[in-house]
Protein backbone atom coordinates (compact mmCIF):
# COMPACT_ATOMS: atom_id res chain seq x y z
CA UNK A 1 0.00 0.00 0.00
CA UNK A 2 1.43 3.36 -0.98
CA UNK A 3 0.70 6.62 0.74
CA UNK A 4 0.95 10.23 -0.36
CA UNK A 5 2.16 11.63 2.96
CA UNK A 6 2.70 10.30 6.43
CA UNK A 7 -0.54 9.76 8.35
CA UNK A 8 -1.28 12.07 11.26
CA UNK A 9 -1.50 10.16 14.56
CA UNK A 10 -4.72 12.02 15.44
CA UNK A 11 -6.27 10.74 12.22
CA UNK A 12 -5.17 7.17 12.99
CA UNK A 13 -6.58 7.52 16.52
CA UNK A 14 -9.85 8.73 15.02
CA UNK A 15 -10.13 5.73 12.70
CA UNK A 16 -9.37 3.43 15.63
CA UNK A 17 -12.03 5.14 17.77
CA UNK A 18 -14.68 4.93 15.04
CA UNK A 19 -14.08 1.19 14.64
CA UNK A 20 -13.85 0.39 18.35
CA UNK A 21 -16.73 2.59 19.50
CA UNK A 22 -19.09 1.71 16.69
CA UNK A 23 -19.52 4.98 14.85
CA UNK A 24 -18.72 8.60 14.28
CA UNK A 25 -20.88 10.04 17.08
CA UNK A 26 -19.46 7.83 19.82
CA UNK A 27 -15.90 8.26 18.52
CA UNK A 28 -16.38 12.02 18.68
CA UNK A 29 -17.56 11.78 22.28
CA UNK A 30 -14.58 9.63 23.22
CA UNK A 31 -12.14 12.00 21.51
CA UNK A 32 -13.93 15.17 22.73
CA UNK A 33 -14.45 16.46 19.20
CA UNK A 34 -17.56 16.97 17.08
CA UNK A 35 -18.88 14.64 14.40
CA UNK A 36 -17.78 16.99 11.59
CA UNK A 37 -14.20 16.87 12.91
CA UNK A 38 -14.29 13.06 12.99
CA UNK A 39 -15.51 12.98 9.39
CA UNK A 40 -12.86 15.49 8.34
CA UNK A 41 -10.10 13.40 9.92
CA UNK A 42 -11.36 10.24 8.21
CA UNK A 43 -11.39 12.01 4.85
CA UNK A 44 -7.87 13.32 5.45
CA UNK A 45 -6.72 9.77 6.19
CA UNK A 46 -8.38 8.55 2.97
CA UNK A 47 -6.53 11.28 1.12
CA UNK A 48 -3.24 10.41 2.80
CA UNK A 49 -3.41 6.82 1.56
CA UNK A 50 -5.22 7.65 -1.67
CA UNK A 51 -7.82 4.98 -0.85
CA UNK A 52 -11.26 4.79 0.68
CA UNK A 53 -10.80 3.23 4.12
CA UNK A 54 -14.46 3.07 5.17
CA UNK A 55 -17.72 2.67 3.29
CA UNK A 56 -21.35 2.98 4.27
CA UNK A 57 -23.38 -0.19 4.68
CA UNK A 58 -26.85 1.14 5.33
CA UNK A 59 -26.45 3.41 8.34
CA UNK A 60 -23.19 1.79 9.45
CA UNK A 61 -19.61 2.45 8.45
CA UNK A 62 -17.60 -0.63 7.54
CA UNK A 63 -13.87 -0.91 6.93
CA UNK A 64 -12.73 -1.66 3.40
CA UNK A 65 -9.90 -4.14 2.84
CA UNK A 66 -7.43 -1.23 2.88
CA UNK A 67 -9.17 0.14 5.97
CA UNK A 68 -8.56 -3.11 7.83
CA UNK A 69 -4.84 -2.81 7.14
CA UNK A 70 -4.70 0.81 8.24
CA UNK A 71 -6.75 -0.01 11.36
CA UNK A 72 -4.29 -2.78 12.26
CA UNK A 73 -1.45 -0.29 11.82
CA UNK A 74 -3.31 2.25 13.99
CA UNK A 75 -3.71 -0.34 16.75
CA UNK A 76 0.06 -0.89 16.72
CA UNK A 77 0.89 2.83 16.64
CA UNK A 78 -1.72 4.09 19.09
CA UNK A 79 -1.92 1.01 21.29
CA UNK A 80 -4.94 -0.87 22.54
Beta strands, then each sheet from edge to edge (+ up, - down):
strand 1: 54-57
strand 2: 60-63
sheet 1: 1+ 2-
end
